[in-house]
Amino acid sequence: MIVCILLCLVSVWGFHKESEAGEGITPDSVTQTMDGILLWQCAEYGVSDVQELLDKAYAGRALNGTVQTYVIGLYGYQPGYDYTRYLSSVQDALKEDQAGTMSLQKSAMVLSALQAENPVSAALLEETIGEQGMMSYLYGLLMLNGMSVQDGIWTREALVQEILLRQLSDGGFAITGTEGDVDVTAMALQALAPYYKEARESENGARIVQAVEKALVFLSEKQLATGDFENRGTPNAESTAQVILALCALERNVWTDEAFIKEGATLLDGLLRYQNADGGFCHTEQTASNDMAASQVFAALSAVNRSMQGKCFLLDFAGYERDDTFQVSTEENITSVTNEQSGRVKDGGMDMRVALILLIFAAGCGYLAYLCFTKKYCRKRLGGTLLVIVVLAAAVWFIRIQTREEYLRQDNGQSGENPITVSMEIRCDTVAGAEDYLPQDGVILAKTSISAYEGDSAFDVLRETARVYDIPVEYEGTAAGDEFAYIEGIAYLYEYDHGELSGWIFLVNGETPNVGCGAYRVADGDEIVWYYSKELGRDVKWDS
């Protein structure tokens, strides 16, 4: 009985998976899957439709890498939206010099896609190429591919050769080390794709053709039997999405390419493993939907959708047919999300819980009608059905549903048991004074006592500290307490701002935990230090 009602609710609610397990993402379901991601995004940010998502949520985080991935994917899918407000936010942030190397390059790609003016000069953008190693070479080439500028210090050909020089003996590419990395290799193929297509028609293009085909063999050998890919031993959605983007860039069919079908499972079958019932995608199987994972999946599916329609690759901005844009239609595409779908009370509207309770009663009545129609009606079944309806309705009524933003804005309502005290310190000694906004002594937050509860994670403590002391924190991992939460930036200091190995790490009592900040559970007396490192932690010196 309960199962019947819940299945009915899920179906009405529209958050069920489009395909049964093993069926995969079909050509007919690609756009439906993308619409599901947009629906999930609207619910996450508490907005009513995709236009509001662009104008408010995305514009407020204009230089965030994940947001930029969503916007590129969205424009490739539905360019008919009004991108004006988002573009203004990007341009204003660039004028205020708020972007690091990688952010400058990706922002240039976004502006190229939208045919918008870039306030950063082409000469300055060119200086970012190679500034932070392999990734800045790859993003640099992708950036130049989308810009209608003449070659400068870096010619496109010279940059292609620089990237080819960095190919490893196994055929892959990587940031460091001697073994290829799936994600980096897939990105290299995306950047090299235009030149590979030219090289196949040239007598002098053997080197790039050989390099690309060797990289494809590397990726094919790394594909798992389930169709997906792993990175550093962990199967995940992002690596799979990047390989899909690479195949689309090379104009290879992601449905039928035999090199990427393992035991009957295609790349898109592998991708489906990470789809959740809420429409989003998770980083690893059976975890909460994750912004970073969903954004890369969305971009990959946008590329697949364009390929199916015979249009240019998603990142081939010069090839966009500007007069032949997809127009947004409320009948065919998601342009609004109701208050009930977004999961919050909006402007005094109906509480989502009321809608859920109505659905429960509707499902129950439908079941009773079925019993009457099949002549299986009896008092016992009537009583059981009513009991289930009442129990489910009561449970829903007492559930408090919040968006991430509502949770972060609320007062500290912690009510856990066994309160404890930890200390928090946030430092950037490695780049102290490097920018005007960075403290000269490297201390963003001096050692401070923070109240917490047993069971809180290091991520929970950082988020609460940021709230209390008004310190901006950017992170990935959308669910509160998500064990896969990843810190992108603190106090406007972001990963990759000072090198391809730079970013935030945390230490507890002088040691680096072997789990992420969302999974590490703090204990009474723990001394937590968030430290900005330029060398994956090798430059961090603990001083208690």
Phi, psi and omega per residue, in radians:
M1 nan -0.901 -3.127
I2 -1.061 -0.722 3.140
V3 -1.068 -0.747 -3.140
C4 -1.052 -0.806 -3.112
I5 -1.151 -0.761 -3.130
L6 -1.128 -0.687 3.115
L7 -1.116 -0.668 3.107
C8 -1.117 -0.747 3.121
L9 -1.070 -0.809 -3.122
V10 -1.049 -0.726 -3.123
S11 -1.129 -0.797 3.136
V12 -1.129 -0.680 -3.046
W13 -1.210 -0.466 3.034
G14 1.498 0.252 -3.117
F15 -1.845 0.374 3.127
H16 -1.486 2.826 3.115
K17 -1.250 2.559 -3.099
E18 -1.297 -0.420 -3.064
S19 -2.242 2.565 3.037
E20 -1.256 2.787 -3.116
A21 -0.962 2.296 3.106
G22 1.570 -0.304 -3.122
E23 -1.342 -0.523 3.078
G24 1.461 3.043 3.045
I25 -1.461 2.040 -3.071
T26 -1.626 2.873 3.078
P27 -0.964 -0.621 -3.134
D28 -1.260 -0.376 -3.039
S29 -1.800 0.005 -3.108
V30 -1.028 -0.914 -3.110
T31 -1.194 -0.566 3.092
Q32 -1.121 -0.685 3.105
T33 -1.144 -0.713 3.094
M34 -1.117 -0.752 3.105
D35 -1.075 -0.607 3.094
G36 -1.112 -0.659 3.094
I37 -1.151 -0.743 3.113
L38 -1.104 -0.691 3.111
L39 -1.077 -0.773 3.112
W40 -1.103 -0.709 3.109
Q41 -1.069 -0.772 3.120
C42 -1.055 -0.726 3.127
A43 -1.161 -0.701 -3.128
E44 -1.091 -0.720 -3.091
Y45 -1.618 -0.048 3.079
G46 1.185 0.701 3.113
V47 -2.032 2.865 -2.985
S48 -1.566 -0.413 -3.110
D49 -2.742 3.078 -3.065
V50 -1.188 -0.614 3.107
Q51 -1.081 -0.732 3.098
E52 -1.189 -0.575 3.059
L53 -1.030 -0.780 3.105
L54 -1.153 -0.838 -3.004
D55 -1.248 -0.562 -3.055
K56 -1.897 -1.102 -3.032
A57 -1.167 -0.870 -3.087
Y58 -1.306 -0.698 3.125
A59 -1.093 -0.544 3.129
G60 -1.272 -0.269 3.120
R61 -2.288 0.876 -2.911
A62 -1.044 -0.620 -3.078
L63 -1.692 0.102 3.088
N64 -1.198 2.274 -3.069
G65 -1.045 -0.684 3.131
T66 -1.165 -0.743 3.095
V67 -1.066 -0.744 -3.141
Q68 -1.088 -0.638 3.084
T69 -1.119 -0.758 3.084
Y70 -1.029 -0.795 -3.053
V71 -1.145 -0.743 3.100
I72 -1.070 -0.783 3.109
G73 -1.109 -0.692 -3.124
L74 -1.174 -0.735 -3.139
Y75 -1.150 -0.646 3.082
G76 -1.151 -0.431 -3.108
Y77 -1.672 -0.825 -3.063
Q78 -2.430 1.377 -3.132
P79 -1.255 -0.085 -3.079
G80 -1.307 -0.138 3.086
Y81 -1.251 2.861 3.092
D82 -1.564 1.924 -3.101
Y83 -1.688 0.157 -3.000
T84 -1.013 -0.876 -3.062
R85 -1.158 -0.702 3.106
Y86 -1.107 -0.776 3.136
L87 -1.045 -0.725 3.121
S88 -1.061 -0.687 3.131
S89 -1.138 -0.715 3.106
V90 -1.096 -0.844 -3.092
Q91 -1.129 -0.701 3.114
D92 -1.112 -0.739 -3.134
A93 -1.141 -0.669 3.117
L94 -1.192 -0.653 3.091
K95 -1.100 -0.581 -3.138
E96 -1.489 0.122 3.075
D97 0.991 0.861 -3.117
Q98 -1.699 0.038 -3.013
A99 -1.886 2.470 3.008
G100 -1.527 -3.019 -3.052
T101 -0.977 -0.976 -3.070
M102 -1.145 -0.645 3.135
S103 -1.166 -0.641 3.088
L104 -1.083 -0.765 -3.105
Q105 -1.158 -0.790 -3.119
K106 -1.221 -0.594 3.080
S107 -1.107 -0.677 3.094
A108 -1.076 -0.655 3.104
M109 -1.132 -0.759 3.131
V110 -1.064 -0.811 -3.111
L111 -1.168 -0.598 3.067
S112 -1.133 -0.750 3.141
A113 -1.038 -0.687 -3.063
L114 -1.640 0.116 3.130
Q115 0.952 0.790 -3.100
A116 -1.965 2.721 -3.129
E117 -1.247 2.399 3.102
N118 -1.786 2.096 -3.135
P119 -1.222 -0.210 3.110
V120 -1.595 2.295 -3.079
S121 -1.152 2.662 3.117
A122 -1.064 -0.623 -3.141
A123 -1.119 -0.726 -3.141
L124 -1.209 -0.673 3.097
L125 -1.102 -0.664 -3.119
E126 -1.154 -0.530 3.130
E127 -1.154 -0.338 -3.135
T128 -1.317 -0.329 -3.074
I129 -1.148 2.158 3.129
G130 1.370 -0.039 -3.081
E131 -1.133 -0.534 -3.107
Q132 -2.212 0.664 3.010
G133 1.380 -2.645 -2.937
M134 -0.972 -0.826 -3.074
M135 -1.126 -0.606 3.133
S136 -1.311 -0.378 2.969
Y137 -1.222 -0.803 -3.093
L138 -1.163 -0.883 3.109
Y139 -1.110 -0.561 3.113
G140 -1.096 -0.747 3.120
L141 -1.206 -0.725 3.069
L142 -1.052 -0.668 3.116
M143 -1.112 -0.853 -3.133
L144 -1.130 -0.620 3.120
N145 -1.016 -0.580 -3.081
G146 -1.623 -0.156 -3.083
M147 -1.699 2.415 3.095
S148 -1.602 1.097 3.129
V149 -2.192 2.692 3.095
Q150 -1.320 2.747 3.083
D151 -1.059 2.484 3.112
G152 -2.083 -2.157 3.091
I153 -1.022 -0.756 3.089
W154 -1.750 2.085 2.931
T155 -1.478 2.681 3.123
R156 -1.067 -0.664 3.137
E157 -1.123 -0.740 3.135
A158 -1.129 -0.640 3.139
L159 -1.220 -0.671 3.061
V160 -1.041 -0.797 -3.135
Q161 -1.127 -0.633 3.115
E162 -1.099 -0.712 3.119
I163 -1.193 -0.735 3.136
L164 -1.067 -0.600 3.126
L165 -1.103 -0.372 -3.068
R166 -1.671 0.100 3.079
Q167 -1.230 2.389 -3.079
L168 -1.547 2.933 -3.066
S169 -1.097 -0.457 3.140
D170 -1.455 0.004 3.120
G171 1.696 -0.229 -3.113
G172 -1.608 3.126 3.064
F173 -2.191 2.703 -3.139
A174 -2.703 2.852 3.066
I175 -1.294 -0.830 3.111
T176 -2.439 2.918 3.051
G177 1.541 -3.108 -3.071
T178 -1.942 0.052 3.110
E179 -1.975 2.421 -3.121
G180 -1.110 2.644 3.116
D181 -2.002 2.288 -3.068
V182 -1.015 -0.868 -3.081
D183 -1.099 -0.810 -3.101
V184 -1.164 -0.706 3.115
T185 -1.087 -0.761 3.123
A186 -1.098 -0.698 3.107
M187 -1.160 -0.666 3.103
A188 -1.062 -0.712 3.126
L189 -1.151 -0.647 3.088
Q190 -1.087 -0.727 -3.128
A191 -1.236 -0.631 -3.061
L192 -1.484 -0.242 -3.006
A193 -0.906 -0.822 -3.110
P194 -1.069 -0.605 -3.087
Y195 -1.395 -0.498 3.072
Y196 -1.150 -0.747 -3.134
K197 -1.126 -0.637 3.081
E198 -1.228 -0.694 -3.062
A199 -1.132 -0.569 -3.132
R200 -1.136 -0.355 -3.138
E201 -1.785 0.128 -3.096
S202 -2.069 2.584 3.110
E203 -1.300 -0.351 -3.078
N204 -1.800 0.269 -3.055
G205 -1.791 0.287 -3.052
A206 -1.053 -0.624 -3.053
R207 -1.134 -0.843 -3.107
I208 -1.229 -0.628 3.088
V209 -1.066 -0.800 3.135
Q210 -1.095 -0.724 -3.114
A211 -1.123 -0.781 -3.126
V212 -1.151 -0.774 -3.119
E213 -1.179 -0.580 3.067
K214 -1.160 -0.680 3.104
A215 -1.166 -0.640 3.104
L216 -1.138 -0.681 3.081
V217 -1.102 -0.732 3.102
F218 -0.999 -0.835 -3.123
L219 -1.151 -0.728 3.130
S220 -1.028 -0.719 -3.131
E221 -1.230 -0.399 -3.136
K222 -1.514 -0.209 -3.111
Q223 -1.177 2.414 -3.130
L224 -1.438 2.861 -3.135
A225 -1.098 -0.375 -3.139
T226 -1.524 0.009 3.087
G227 1.672 -0.268 -3.096
D228 -1.711 -3.025 -3.110
F229 -2.267 2.779 3.078
E230 -2.107 2.737 3.059
N231 -2.289 2.163 -3.100
R232 0.952 0.692 3.062
G233 1.481 0.017 -3.100
T234 -2.024 1.951 3.040
P235 -1.050 2.377 -3.063
N236 -2.710 2.844 -3.081
A237 -1.299 -0.656 -3.035
E238 -1.105 -0.778 3.134
S239 -1.076 -0.724 3.119
T240 -1.101 -0.734 3.133
A241 -1.111 -0.699 -3.133
Q242 -1.134 -0.654 3.108
V243 -1.176 -0.674 3.082
I244 -1.058 -0.754 3.097
L245 -1.057 -0.711 -3.138
A246 -1.093 -0.779 -3.141
L247 -1.137 -0.697 3.100
C248 -1.102 -0.702 3.130
A249 -1.091 -0.606 -3.119
L250 -1.561 0.107 3.116
E251 1.051 0.672 3.058
R252 -1.784 2.560 -3.047
N253 -1.414 2.028 -3.090
V254 -1.257 -0.228 -3.127
W255 -1.540 -0.594 -2.940
T256 -2.116 -0.066 -3.099
D257 -1.106 1.927 -3.034
E258 -1.090 -0.492 3.135
A259 -1.145 -0.325 -3.102
F260 -2.141 0.650 2.960
I261 -2.193 2.045 -3.104
K262 -2.057 2.069 3.136
E263 0.911 0.689 3.103
G264 1.494 -0.107 -3.096
A265 -1.690 2.192 3.102
T266 -1.563 3.047 3.066
L267 -1.009 -0.713 -3.090
L268 -1.296 -0.481 2.975
D269 -1.100 -0.763 3.119
G270 -1.077 -0.681 -3.128
L271 -1.137 -0.632 -3.102
L272 -1.079 -0.400 -3.137
R273 -1.055 -0.367 -3.038
Y274 -1.841 0.116 3.119
Q275 -1.431 2.351 3.112
N276 -1.815 2.869 -3.106
A277 -1.135 -0.371 -3.137
D278 -1.428 -0.013 3.133
G279 1.728 -0.329 3.128
G280 -1.461 3.129 3.100
F281 -2.172 2.566 -3.112
C282 -1.817 2.803 3.112
H283 -1.193 -0.897 3.069
T284 -2.163 2.749 -3.042
E285 -0.976 2.499 3.015
Q286 1.077 0.638 3.005
T287 -2.162 3.022 -3.108
A288 -1.146 2.631 3.074
S289 -0.993 2.461 -2.954
N290 -2.224 2.309 -3.071
D291 -1.023 -0.812 -3.097
M292 -1.116 -0.794 3.139
A293 -1.102 -0.826 -3.091
A294 -1.120 -0.629 -3.123
S295 -1.146 -0.729 -3.121
Q296 -1.263 -0.622 3.050
V297 -1.119 -0.745 -3.139
F298 -1.051 -0.785 3.121
A299 -1.104 -0.716 3.138
A300 -1.099 -0.775 3.136
L301 -1.196 -0.559 3.060
S302 -1.099 -0.704 3.095
A303 -1.146 -0.720 3.101
V304 -1.084 -0.773 -3.129
N305 -1.067 -0.736 3.114
R306 -1.140 -0.715 3.123
S307 -1.079 -0.723 -3.138
M308 -1.119 -0.462 -3.140
Q309 -1.652 0.105 3.122
G310 1.298 0.358 3.137
K311 -1.672 2.910 -3.070
C312 -1.174 2.902 3.127
F313 -1.046 2.591 -3.068
L314 -0.889 -0.704 -3.077
L315 -1.656 0.091 3.082
D316 -1.564 1.243 -2.973
F317 -1.111 -0.548 -3.138
A318 -1.159 -0.382 -3.111
G319 -1.574 0.011 -3.133
Y320 -1.146 2.383 3.074
E321 -1.501 1.634 -2.973
R322 -1.128 -0.473 -3.129
D323 -1.602 -0.082 -3.087
D324 -2.047 1.002 -3.055
T325 -1.498 2.705 3.014
F326 -1.298 2.262 3.087
Q327 -1.690 2.424 -3.115
V328 -1.270 2.236 3.130
S329 -2.177 2.215 -3.129
T330 -1.165 -0.346 3.130
E331 -1.387 -0.524 -3.038
E332 -1.887 -0.394 -3.040
N333 -2.273 2.782 3.120
I334 -1.335 1.968 3.050
T335 -2.045 -0.139 3.097
S336 -2.608 2.639 3.077
V337 -2.224 2.193 -3.082
T338 -1.188 2.855 3.110
N339 -0.999 -0.643 -3.134
E340 -1.155 -0.711 -3.129
Q341 -1.199 -0.644 -3.102
S342 -1.308 -0.199 2.991
G343 1.336 0.525 3.135
R344 -2.678 2.841 3.039
V345 -1.486 2.187 -3.059
K346 -2.157 2.149 3.072
D347 0.876 0.772 3.071
G348 1.321 0.211 -3.118
G349 -1.261 -3.057 -3.104
M350 -1.158 2.355 3.081
D351 -1.096 2.398 3.139
M352 -0.992 -0.579 -3.096
R353 -1.108 -0.620 3.118
V354 -1.097 -0.753 3.137
A355 -1.101 -0.721 3.122
L356 -1.110 -0.726 3.137
I357 -1.117 -0.703 3.088
L358 -1.073 -0.678 3.112
L359 -1.145 -0.676 3.106
I360 -1.072 -0.811 3.132
F361 -1.129 -0.684 3.118
A362 -1.101 -0.739 3.128
A363 -1.125 -0.720 3.120
G364 -1.102 -0.754 3.120
C365 -1.128 -0.658 3.101
G366 -1.097 -0.681 3.129
Y367 -1.170 -0.718 3.115
L368 -1.126 -0.662 3.102
A369 -1.113 -0.665 3.106
Y370 -1.093 -0.731 3.140
L371 -1.087 -0.738 3.138
C372 -1.132 -0.739 -3.099
F373 -1.135 -0.642 -3.126
T374 -1.598 0.084 3.119
K375 1.035 0.646 3.080
K376 -1.895 0.230 -3.078
Y377 -1.280 2.385 3.022
C378 -2.732 2.903 -3.089
R379 -1.105 -0.630 -3.110
K380 -1.104 -0.773 3.138
R381 -1.222 -0.632 3.071
L382 -1.041 -0.833 -3.140
G383 -1.091 -0.749 3.139
G384 -1.108 -0.728 3.141
T385 -1.120 -0.796 3.138
L386 -1.087 -0.670 3.128
L387 -1.096 -0.791 3.137
V388 -1.092 -0.731 3.138
I389 -1.064 -0.795 -3.122
V390 -1.111 -0.771 -3.123
V391 -1.102 -0.812 3.133
L392 -1.121 -0.722 3.136
A393 -1.103 -0.739 3.121
A394 -1.129 -0.722 -3.139
A395 -1.096 -0.771 3.140
V396 -1.125 -0.684 -3.083
W397 -1.080 -0.576 -3.091
F398 -1.624 0.043 3.068
I399 -1.444 2.319 3.077
R400 -1.764 2.002 -3.074
I401 -1.832 2.207 -3.111
Q402 -2.343 2.647 2.944
T403 -1.451 2.934 3.121
R404 -1.045 -0.748 -3.106
E405 -1.117 -0.676 3.111
E406 -1.115 -0.691 3.141
Y407 -1.110 -0.768 -3.092
L408 -1.209 -0.494 -3.112
R409 -1.473 -0.268 -3.053
Q410 -1.235 2.763 3.046
D411 -1.137 2.770 -3.135
N412 -1.205 1.732 -3.097
G413 -1.802 0.516 -3.097
Q414 -1.014 2.314 -3.119
S415 -2.320 0.378 -3.133
G416 -1.169 2.894 3.118
E417 -1.616 2.837 3.090
N418 1.013 1.218 3.097
P419 -1.108 2.526 3.118
I420 -2.338 2.991 3.102
T421 -2.220 2.268 3.064
V422 -2.200 2.964 3.061
S423 -1.995 2.582 -3.125
M424 -2.246 2.385 3.095
E425 -2.451 2.423 3.137
I426 -2.218 2.118 -3.020
R427 -2.327 2.656 3.065
C428 -2.418 0.793 -3.069
D429 -0.969 -0.587 -3.060
T430 -1.147 -0.377 -3.130
V431 -2.259 0.398 -3.084
A432 -0.959 2.221 3.086
G433 1.279 0.035 -3.109
A434 -1.142 -0.508 3.067
E435 -2.226 2.807 -3.098
D436 -1.049 -0.571 -3.067
Y437 -1.486 -0.079 3.141
L438 -1.619 2.345 -3.123
P439 -1.101 2.480 -3.125
Q440 -1.129 -0.552 -3.125
D441 -1.610 -0.001 3.104
G442 1.376 0.096 -3.086
V443 -1.759 1.900 3.052
I444 -1.467 -0.710 3.037
L445 -2.461 2.080 3.098
A446 -1.192 2.832 -3.112
K447 -0.931 2.101 -3.007
T448 -2.350 2.411 3.092
S449 -1.346 2.349 -3.105
I450 -2.237 2.332 3.084
S451 -1.425 2.389 3.135
A452 -2.557 -3.032 3.126
Y453 -2.336 2.666 3.066
E454 -1.005 2.358 -3.097
G455 1.733 -0.281 3.078
D456 -1.177 2.587 3.082
S457 -1.655 2.928 3.072
A458 -1.090 -0.550 3.083
F459 -1.152 -0.743 3.101
D460 -1.015 -0.763 -3.099
V461 -1.162 -0.739 3.118
L462 -1.103 -0.756 -3.124
R463 -1.106 -0.741 3.116
E464 -1.157 -0.713 3.102
T465 -1.075 -0.770 3.133
A466 -1.078 -0.668 3.131
R467 -1.151 -0.797 -3.070
V468 -1.195 -0.712 -3.044
Y469 -1.776 0.197 3.046
D470 0.943 0.905 3.113
I471 -1.870 2.099 3.140
P472 -1.108 2.315 3.094
V473 -2.323 2.238 3.046
E474 -1.917 2.312 -3.125
Y475 -2.578 2.815 3.007
E476 -1.936 2.713 -3.028
G477 1.866 1.701 -2.851
T478 -1.414 -0.431 -3.067
A479 -1.518 2.452 3.078
A480 -1.007 2.188 -3.139
G481 1.392 0.203 -3.139
D482 -0.989 2.186 -3.093
E483 -1.186 -0.243 3.116
F484 -1.756 0.271 3.107
A485 -0.997 2.384 -3.100
Y486 -2.295 2.254 -3.093
I487 -1.511 2.020 3.108
E488 -1.505 -0.718 -3.077
G489 -2.733 2.617 3.057
I490 -2.337 2.306 3.097
A491 0.933 0.735 3.085
Y492 1.178 0.288 3.072
L493 -1.906 2.047 -2.942
Y494 -2.014 2.820 3.010
E495 -1.013 2.559 3.113
Y496 1.265 -0.068 3.121
D497 -1.092 -0.493 -3.079
H498 -2.281 0.752 3.089
G499 2.166 2.758 -3.070
E500 -1.244 -0.203 3.108
L501 -1.847 0.121 -3.051
S502 -1.505 2.647 3.123
G503 2.860 -3.085 -3.081
W504 -1.647 2.371 3.012
I505 -2.221 2.808 3.072
F506 -2.220 2.542 3.103
L507 -2.095 2.548 3.072
V508 -2.189 2.061 -3.116
N509 0.945 0.667 3.053
G510 1.494 -0.015 -3.113
E511 -2.101 2.627 3.059
T512 -1.569 2.000 -3.133
P513 -1.061 2.688 3.136
N514 -1.594 0.231 3.047
V515 -2.281 2.879 -3.137
G516 -1.270 2.961 -3.069
C517 -1.144 -0.467 3.124
G518 -1.354 -0.320 -3.116
A519 -1.764 -0.348 -3.106
Y520 -1.352 2.136 3.129
R521 -1.656 2.165 -3.060
V522 -1.330 2.723 3.100
A523 -2.177 2.797 -3.121
D524 -1.001 2.258 3.105
G525 1.567 -0.069 3.134
D526 -1.025 2.444 3.044
E527 -1.875 1.917 -3.062
I528 -1.841 2.259 3.097
V529 -2.218 2.158 2.987
W530 -1.647 2.191 -3.002
Y531 -2.266 2.327 3.086
Y532 -1.512 2.111 -3.105
S533 -1.981 2.539 3.058
K534 -1.737 -0.127 -3.039
E535 -2.403 0.847 3.101
L536 0.932 0.585 3.072
G537 1.642 -0.173 -3.093
R538 -1.209 -0.347 -3.126
D539 -1.696 0.163 -3.115
V540 -1.576 2.210 3.088
K541 -2.071 2.032 -3.102
W542 -1.393 2.278 3.102
D543 -2.337 1.779 -3.094
S544 -1.276 nan nan
